[in-house]
Amino acid sequence: MEQYIQGQSRDLVDQAYTKFVSIMFVTLEKIAQADPKYADIFLLENFAAFQNSLYDLANVVPTLAKFYHQASEAYEQACTRHISMIIYIQFERLFQFARRAEDLMFTIPPEEIPFQLGLSKMDLRKMLKSSLSGVDKSFSGMYKRLQKNLTSEELLPSLWDKCKKEFLDRYDSFTQLVAKIYPTETIPSAAEMREILSNM
């Protein structure tokens, strides 16, 4: 039907689409702000639904294609925030340790960081033991937390893949940081984490 709308009618239909979808996006953001704890889940599910329902139409109507891409960007942003929160909750101590060490690297040389309060080799070992012993349970916890609040199960596989990739990227950065600051310490490699995650 869309392909038959032309001229002045096309302009009117495009204006209506623009008004309707703009109001819808603003409303989604306002509703999400009402419950900050679940805002990202609400946004990613709704923007995914918008994309799924408009995929074919967006290929035909340039006005809707613009909104399709806007929804895609909003979906990715909500995914990134939600996944970061899930990873941080499961591995809070690990990434807090990394952040403190990274922050100090701006002011002191890497070889002096192990002499800072809370960042000694012993502190590293204790943090690794508490964060990575039973890491498979932590990964399982990430998956369950991801699954817990989703109402659309079809999003779970892609979100879990993004979650695994984000964790591995962060963990790889962490291993590189540890290698600079604590060159004599051995920690589980990113490849080992990837192996554990691939078995889940």
ChimeraX commands (.cxc) that place a marker at each C-alpha (Angstrom):
marker #1 position 0.00,0.00,0.00 radius 0.5
marker #1 position 2.84,2.40,0.88 radius 0.5
marker #1 position 4.26,2.29,-2.64 radius 0.5
marker #1 position 1.01,3.79,-4.02 radius 0.5
marker #1 position 1.14,6.93,-1.85 radius 0.5
marker #1 position 2.78,9.76,-3.79 radius 0.5
marker #1 position 2.92,13.54,-4.10 radius 0.5
marker #1 position 1.06,15.64,-1.55 radius 0.5
marker #1 position -0.42,12.53,0.04 radius 0.5
marker #1 position 3.10,11.17,0.58 radius 0.5
marker #1 position 4.05,14.39,2.42 radius 0.5
marker #1 position 0.97,14.18,4.65 radius 0.5
marker #1 position 1.58,10.52,5.47 radius 0.5
marker #1 position 5.26,11.22,6.21 radius 0.5
marker #1 position 4.29,14.11,8.50 radius 0.5
marker #1 position 1.84,11.84,10.32 radius 0.5
marker #1 position 4.50,9.12,10.70 radius 0.5
marker #1 position 6.99,11.68,12.00 radius 0.5
marker #1 position 4.56,13.11,14.53 radius 0.5
marker #1 position 3.30,9.73,15.70 radius 0.5
marker #1 position 6.70,8.05,16.04 radius 0.5
marker #1 position 8.33,11.11,17.64 radius 0.5
marker #1 position 5.61,11.20,20.30 radius 0.5
marker #1 position 5.95,7.44,20.78 radius 0.5
marker #1 position 9.74,7.68,21.34 radius 0.5
marker #1 position 9.36,10.57,23.81 radius 0.5
marker #1 position 6.66,8.64,25.66 radius 0.5
marker #1 position 8.87,5.54,25.85 radius 0.5
marker #1 position 11.67,7.60,27.41 radius 0.5
marker #1 position 9.27,9.17,29.94 radius 0.5
marker #1 position 7.79,5.83,30.94 radius 0.5
marker #1 position 11.30,4.38,31.31 radius 0.5
marker #1 position 12.31,7.25,33.62 radius 0.5
marker #1 position 9.42,6.38,35.94 radius 0.5
marker #1 position 11.20,3.16,36.98 radius 0.5
marker #1 position 14.98,3.64,36.66 radius 0.5
marker #1 position 15.77,0.11,37.85 radius 0.5
marker #1 position 14.10,-1.43,34.79 radius 0.5
marker #1 position 14.45,1.52,32.39 radius 0.5
marker #1 position 17.03,-0.12,30.12 radius 0.5
marker #1 position 15.10,-3.39,29.90 radius 0.5
marker #1 position 11.93,-1.48,29.06 radius 0.5
marker #1 position 13.70,0.56,26.39 radius 0.5
marker #1 position 15.60,-2.29,24.76 radius 0.5
marker #1 position 12.49,-4.49,24.56 radius 0.5
marker #1 position 10.33,-1.72,23.14 radius 0.5
marker #1 position 12.89,-0.49,20.64 radius 0.5
marker #1 position 13.49,-4.08,19.53 radius 0.5
marker #1 position 9.74,-4.57,19.06 radius 0.5
marker #1 position 9.56,-1.33,17.08 radius 0.5
marker #1 position 12.39,-2.49,14.82 radius 0.5
marker #1 position 10.86,-5.94,14.31 radius 0.5
marker #1 position 7.45,-4.56,13.41 radius 0.5
marker #1 position 8.79,-1.90,11.04 radius 0.5
marker #1 position 11.60,-3.77,9.31 radius 0.5
marker #1 position 9.79,-4.32,5.99 radius 0.5
marker #1 position 8.06,-0.95,5.98 radius 0.5
marker #1 position 11.27,0.93,6.78 radius 0.5
marker #1 position 12.82,-0.49,3.60 radius 0.5
marker #1 position 10.07,1.17,1.55 radius 0.5
marker #1 position 9.42,4.43,3.45 radius 0.5
marker #1 position 12.48,6.69,3.92 radius 0.5
marker #1 position 10.81,8.60,6.77 radius 0.5
marker #1 position 10.34,5.38,8.73 radius 0.5
marker #1 position 13.87,4.22,7.85 radius 0.5
marker #1 position 15.18,7.25,9.77 radius 0.5
marker #1 position 13.17,6.22,12.84 radius 0.5
marker #1 position 14.18,2.59,12.40 radius 0.5
marker #1 position 17.84,3.62,12.65 radius 0.5
marker #1 position 17.09,5.87,15.61 radius 0.5
marker #1 position 15.39,2.93,17.37 radius 0.5
marker #1 position 18.36,0.74,16.52 radius 0.5
marker #1 position 20.78,3.20,18.14 radius 0.5
marker #1 position 18.55,3.57,21.22 radius 0.5
marker #1 position 18.33,-0.23,21.48 radius 0.5
marker #1 position 22.12,-0.58,21.35 radius 0.5
marker #1 position 22.60,2.12,23.99 radius 0.5
marker #1 position 20.07,0.49,26.33 radius 0.5
marker #1 position 21.73,-2.92,25.76 radius 0.5
marker #1 position 25.16,-1.52,26.54 radius 0.5
marker #1 position 23.98,0.12,29.77 radius 0.5
marker #1 position 22.07,-2.96,30.92 radius 0.5
marker #1 position 24.88,-5.37,30.10 radius 0.5
marker #1 position 27.45,-3.14,31.82 radius 0.5
marker #1 position 25.32,-3.10,34.94 radius 0.5
marker #1 position 24.94,-6.91,34.94 radius 0.5
marker #1 position 28.69,-7.45,34.51 radius 0.5
marker #1 position 29.49,-4.88,37.18 radius 0.5
marker #1 position 27.13,-6.50,39.69 radius 0.5
marker #1 position 28.67,-9.96,39.20 radius 0.5
marker #1 position 32.29,-8.82,39.08 radius 0.5
marker #1 position 32.20,-5.59,41.08 radius 0.5
marker #1 position 35.41,-6.17,43.08 radius 0.5
marker #1 position 37.40,-7.18,39.99 radius 0.5
marker #1 position 36.51,-4.10,37.98 radius 0.5
marker #1 position 36.73,-1.70,40.96 radius 0.5
marker #1 position 40.27,-2.97,41.53 radius 0.5
marker #1 position 41.04,-2.41,37.85 radius 0.5
marker #1 position 39.58,1.11,37.89 radius 0.5
marker #1 position 41.62,2.11,40.95 radius 0.5
marker #1 position 44.80,0.80,39.32 radius 0.5
marker #1 position 44.01,2.53,36.02 radius 0.5
marker #1 position 43.35,5.82,37.78 radius 0.5
marker #1 position 46.69,5.62,39.58 radius 0.5
marker #1 position 48.54,4.96,36.31 radius 0.5
marker #1 position 47.87,8.60,35.39 radius 0.5
marker #1 position 49.81,9.84,38.40 radius 0.5
marker #1 position 52.44,7.23,39.27 radius 0.5
marker #1 position 54.51,4.67,37.34 radius 0.5
marker #1 position 53.05,1.12,37.09 radius 0.5
marker #1 position 55.82,-0.42,39.20 radius 0.5
marker #1 position 54.81,1.76,42.20 radius 0.5
marker #1 position 51.12,0.78,42.15 radius 0.5
marker #1 position 51.65,-2.52,44.05 radius 0.5
marker #1 position 52.90,-0.41,46.98 radius 0.5
marker #1 position 49.64,1.56,47.21 radius 0.5
marker #1 position 47.08,0.80,49.91 radius 0.5
marker #1 position 44.61,-1.83,48.68 radius 0.5
marker #1 position 46.58,-2.61,45.51 radius 0.5
marker #1 position 49.38,-4.84,46.77 radius 0.5
marker #1 position 50.11,-8.24,45.23 radius 0.5
marker #1 position 48.35,-9.80,48.21 radius 0.5
marker #1 position 45.31,-7.58,47.60 radius 0.5
marker #1 position 45.34,-8.66,43.94 radius 0.5
marker #1 position 45.43,-12.34,44.92 radius 0.5
marker #1 position 42.61,-11.94,47.48 radius 0.5
marker #1 position 40.47,-10.04,44.98 radius 0.5
marker #1 position 41.10,-12.65,42.27 radius 0.5
marker #1 position 40.24,-15.47,44.65 radius 0.5
marker #1 position 36.97,-13.85,45.71 radius 0.5
marker #1 position 36.04,-12.72,42.18 radius 0.5
marker #1 position 37.11,-15.70,40.09 radius 0.5
marker #1 position 36.74,-18.77,42.30 radius 0.5
marker #1 position 33.54,-20.37,41.06 radius 0.5
marker #1 position 33.57,-18.12,38.01 radius 0.5
marker #1 position 31.20,-20.49,36.21 radius 0.5
marker #1 position 28.62,-19.72,38.92 radius 0.5
marker #1 position 29.20,-16.00,38.37 radius 0.5
marker #1 position 28.63,-16.44,34.64 radius 0.5
marker #1 position 25.50,-18.43,35.39 radius 0.5
marker #1 position 24.42,-15.59,37.68 radius 0.5
marker #1 position 24.94,-13.09,34.85 radius 0.5
marker #1 position 22.79,-15.21,32.55 radius 0.5
marker #1 position 20.03,-15.59,35.15 radius 0.5
marker #1 position 20.06,-11.87,35.91 radius 0.5
marker #1 position 19.82,-11.14,32.19 radius 0.5
marker #1 position 16.99,-13.63,31.80 radius 0.5
marker #1 position 15.13,-12.63,34.96 radius 0.5
marker #1 position 13.52,-9.39,33.84 radius 0.5
marker #1 position 13.19,-9.94,30.10 radius 0.5
marker #1 position 9.67,-10.48,28.87 radius 0.5
marker #1 position 10.69,-11.20,25.29 radius 0.5
marker #1 position 12.68,-14.44,25.34 radius 0.5
marker #1 position 13.76,-14.03,21.71 radius 0.5
marker #1 position 16.11,-11.22,22.77 radius 0.5
marker #1 position 17.97,-13.40,25.27 radius 0.5
marker #1 position 20.43,-15.17,22.90 radius 0.5
marker #1 position 21.67,-11.95,21.31 radius 0.5
marker #1 position 21.86,-10.16,24.67 radius 0.5
marker #1 position 23.79,-13.06,26.19 radius 0.5
marker #1 position 26.24,-12.98,23.27 radius 0.5
marker #1 position 26.74,-9.24,23.79 radius 0.5
marker #1 position 27.17,-9.80,27.52 radius 0.5
marker #1 position 29.85,-12.47,26.97 radius 0.5
marker #1 position 31.69,-10.30,24.45 radius 0.5
marker #1 position 31.61,-7.25,26.73 radius 0.5
marker #1 position 32.87,-9.25,29.70 radius 0.5
marker #1 position 35.69,-10.79,27.66 radius 0.5
marker #1 position 36.72,-7.37,26.31 radius 0.5
marker #1 position 36.82,-5.94,29.83 radius 0.5
marker #1 position 38.60,-8.96,31.24 radius 0.5
marker #1 position 41.18,-8.84,28.44 radius 0.5
marker #1 position 41.87,-5.19,29.33 radius 0.5
marker #1 position 42.18,-6.25,32.97 radius 0.5
marker #1 position 44.74,-8.97,32.14 radius 0.5
marker #1 position 46.79,-6.45,30.16 radius 0.5
marker #1 position 46.67,-4.04,33.10 radius 0.5
marker #1 position 47.79,-6.75,35.52 radius 0.5
marker #1 position 50.65,-7.69,33.18 radius 0.5
marker #1 position 51.89,-4.07,33.27 radius 0.5
marker #1 position 51.57,-3.58,37.02 radius 0.5
marker #1 position 52.19,-7.09,38.40 radius 0.5
marker #1 position 54.41,-8.76,35.75 radius 0.5
marker #1 position 55.30,-11.74,37.98 radius 0.5
marker #1 position 51.69,-12.59,38.89 radius 0.5
marker #1 position 49.78,-15.19,36.91 radius 0.5
marker #1 position 46.05,-14.83,36.51 radius 0.5
marker #1 position 43.52,-16.76,34.43 radius 0.5
marker #1 position 43.81,-15.64,30.82 radius 0.5
marker #1 position 41.05,-14.17,28.68 radius 0.5
marker #1 position 41.26,-17.38,26.60 radius 0.5
marker #1 position 40.45,-19.44,29.70 radius 0.5
marker #1 position 37.44,-17.23,30.42 radius 0.5
marker #1 position 36.35,-17.52,26.79 radius 0.5
marker #1 position 36.56,-21.31,27.09 radius 0.5
marker #1 position 34.40,-21.34,30.23 radius 0.5
marker #1 position 31.84,-19.05,28.61 radius 0.5
marker #1 position 31.74,-21.11,25.42 radius 0.5
marker #1 position 30.74,-24.15,27.47 radius 0.5
marker #1 position 27.70,-22.38,28.88 radius 0.5
marker link #1:1,2 radius 0.2
marker link #1:2,3 radius 0.2
marker link #1:3,4 radius 0.2
marker link #1:4,5 radius 0.2
marker link #1:5,6 radius 0.2
marker link #1:6,7 radius 0.2
marker link #1:7,8 radius 0.2
marker link #1:8,9 radius 0.2
marker link #1:9,10 radius 0.2
marker link #1:10,11 radius 0.2
marker link #1:11,12 radius 0.2
marker link #1:12,13 radius 0.2
marker link #1:13,14 radius 0.2
marker link #1:14,15 radius 0.2
marker link #1:15,16 radius 0.2
marker link #1:16,17 radius 0.2
marker link #1:17,18 radius 0.2
marker link #1:18,19 radius 0.2
marker link #1:19,20 radius 0.2
marker link #1:20,21 radius 0.2
marker link #1:21,22 radius 0.2
marker link #1:22,23 radius 0.2
marker link #1:23,24 radius 0.2
marker link #1:24,25 radius 0.2
marker link #1:25,26 radius 0.2
marker link #1:26,27 radius 0.2
marker link #1:27,28 radius 0.2
marker link #1:28,29 radius 0.2
marker link #1:29,30 radius 0.2
marker link #1:30,31 radius 0.2
marker link #1:31,32 radius 0.2
marker link #1:32,33 radius 0.2
marker link #1:33,34 radius 0.2
marker link #1:34,35 radius 0.2
marker link #1:35,36 radius 0.2
marker link #1:36,37 radius 0.2
marker link #1:37,38 radius 0.2
marker link #1:38,39 radius 0.2
marker link #1:39,40 radius 0.2
marker link #1:40,41 radius 0.2
marker link #1:41,42 radius 0.2
marker link #1:42,43 radius 0.2
marker link #1:43,44 radius 0.2
marker link #1:44,45 radius 0.2
marker link #1:45,46 radius 0.2
marker link #1:46,47 radius 0.2
marker link #1:47,48 radius 0.2
marker link #1:48,49 radius 0.2
marker link #1:49,50 radius 0.2
marker link #1:50,51 radius 0.2
marker link #1:51,52 radius 0.2
marker link #1:52,53 radius 0.2
marker link #1:53,54 radius 0.2
marker link #1:54,55 radius 0.2
marker link #1:55,56 radius 0.2
marker link #1:56,57 radius 0.2
marker link #1:57,58 radius 0.2
marker link #1:58,59 radius 0.2
marker link #1:59,60 radius 0.2
marker link #1:60,61 radius 0.2
marker link #1:61,62 radius 0.2
marker link #1:62,63 radius 0.2
marker link #1:63,64 radius 0.2
marker link #1:64,65 radius 0.2
marker link #1:65,66 radius 0.2
marker link #1:66,67 radius 0.2
marker link #1:67,68 radius 0.2
marker link #1:68,69 radius 0.2
marker link #1:69,70 radius 0.2
marker link #1:70,71 radius 0.2
marker link #1:71,72 radius 0.2
marker link #1:72,73 radius 0.2
marker link #1:73,74 radius 0.2
marker link #1:74,75 radius 0.2
marker link #1:75,76 radius 0.2
marker link #1:76,77 radius 0.2
marker link #1:77,78 radius 0.2
marker link #1:78,79 radius 0.2
marker link #1:79,80 radius 0.2
marker link #1:80,81 radius 0.2
marker link #1:81,82 radius 0.2
marker link #1:82,83 radius 0.2
marker link #1:83,84 radius 0.2
marker link #1:84,85 radius 0.2
marker link #1:85,86 radius 0.2
marker link #1:86,87 radius 0.2
marker link #1:87,88 radius 0.2
marker link #1:88,89 radius 0.2
marker link #1:89,90 radius 0.2
marker link #1:90,91 radius 0.2
marker link #1:91,92 radius 0.2
marker link #1:92,93 radius 0.2
marker link #1:93,94 radius 0.2
marker link #1:94,95 radius 0.2
marker link #1:95,96 radius 0.2
marker link #1:96,97 radius 0.2
marker link #1:97,98 radius 0.2
marker link #1:98,99 radius 0.2
marker link #1:99,100 radius 0.2
marker link #1:100,101 radius 0.2
marker link #1:101,102 radius 0.2
marker link #1:102,103 radius 0.2
marker link #1:103,104 radius 0.2
marker link #1:104,105 radius 0.2
marker link #1:105,106 radius 0.2
marker link #1:106,107 radius 0.2
marker link #1:107,108 radius 0.2
marker link #1:108,109 radius 0.2
marker link #1:109,110 radius 0.2
marker link #1:110,111 radius 0.2
marker link #1:111,112 radius 0.2
marker link #1:112,113 radius 0.2
marker link #1:113,114 radius 0.2
marker link #1:114,115 radius 0.2
marker link #1:115,116 radius 0.2
marker link #1:116,117 radius 0.2
marker link #1:117,118 radius 0.2
marker link #1:118,119 radius 0.2
marker link #1:119,120 radius 0.2
marker link #1:120,121 radius 0.2
marker link #1:121,122 radius 0.2
marker link #1:122,123 radius 0.2
marker link #1:123,124 radius 0.2
marker link #1:124,125 radius 0.2
marker link #1:125,126 radius 0.2
marker link #1:126,127 radius 0.2
marker link #1:127,128 radius 0.2
marker link #1:128,129 radius 0.2
marker link #1:129,130 radius 0.2
marker link #1:130,131 radius 0.2
marker link #1:131,132 radius 0.2
marker link #1:132,133 radius 0.2
marker link #1:133,134 radius 0.2
marker link #1:134,135 radius 0.2
marker link #1:135,136 radius 0.2
marker link #1:136,137 radius 0.2
marker link #1:137,138 radius 0.2
marker link #1:138,139 radius 0.2
marker link #1:139,140 radius 0.2
marker link #1:140,141 radius 0.2
marker link #1:141,142 radius 0.2
marker link #1:142,143 radius 0.2
marker link #1:143,144 radius 0.2
marker link #1:144,145 radius 0.2
marker link #1:145,146 radius 0.2
marker link #1:146,147 radius 0.2
marker link #1:147,148 radius 0.2
marker link #1:148,149 radius 0.2
marker link #1:149,150 radius 0.2
marker link #1:150,151 radius 0.2
marker link #1:151,152 radius 0.2
marker link #1:152,153 radius 0.2
marker link #1:153,154 radius 0.2
marker link #1:154,155 radius 0.2
marker link #1:155,156 radius 0.2
marker link #1:156,157 radius 0.2
marker link #1:157,158 radius 0.2
marker link #1:158,159 radius 0.2
marker link #1:159,160 radius 0.2
marker link #1:160,161 radius 0.2
marker link #1:161,162 radius 0.2
marker link #1:162,163 radius 0.2
marker link #1:163,164 radius 0.2
marker link #1:164,165 radius 0.2
marker link #1:165,166 radius 0.2
marker link #1:166,167 radius 0.2
marker link #1:167,168 radius 0.2
marker link #1:168,169 radius 0.2
marker link #1:169,170 radius 0.2
marker link #1:170,171 radius 0.2
marker link #1:171,172 radius 0.2
marker link #1:172,173 radius 0.2
marker link #1:173,174 radius 0.2
marker link #1:174,175 radius 0.2
marker link #1:175,176 radius 0.2
marker link #1:176,177 radius 0.2
marker link #1:177,178 radius 0.2
marker link #1:178,179 radius 0.2
marker link #1:179,180 radius 0.2
marker link #1:180,181 radius 0.2
marker link #1:181,182 radius 0.2
marker link #1:182,183 radius 0.2
marker link #1:183,184 radius 0.2
marker link #1:184,185 radius 0.2
marker link #1:185,186 radius 0.2
marker link #1:186,187 radius 0.2
marker link #1:187,188 radius 0.2
marker link #1:188,189 radius 0.2
marker link #1:189,190 radius 0.2
marker link #1:190,191 radius 0.2
marker link #1:191,192 radius 0.2
marker link #1:192,193 radius 0.2
marker link #1:193,194 radius 0.2
marker link #1:194,195 radius 0.2
marker link #1:195,196 radius 0.2
marker link #1:196,197 radius 0.2
marker link #1:197,198 radius 0.2
marker link #1:198,199 radius 0.2
marker link #1:199,200 radius 0.2
view
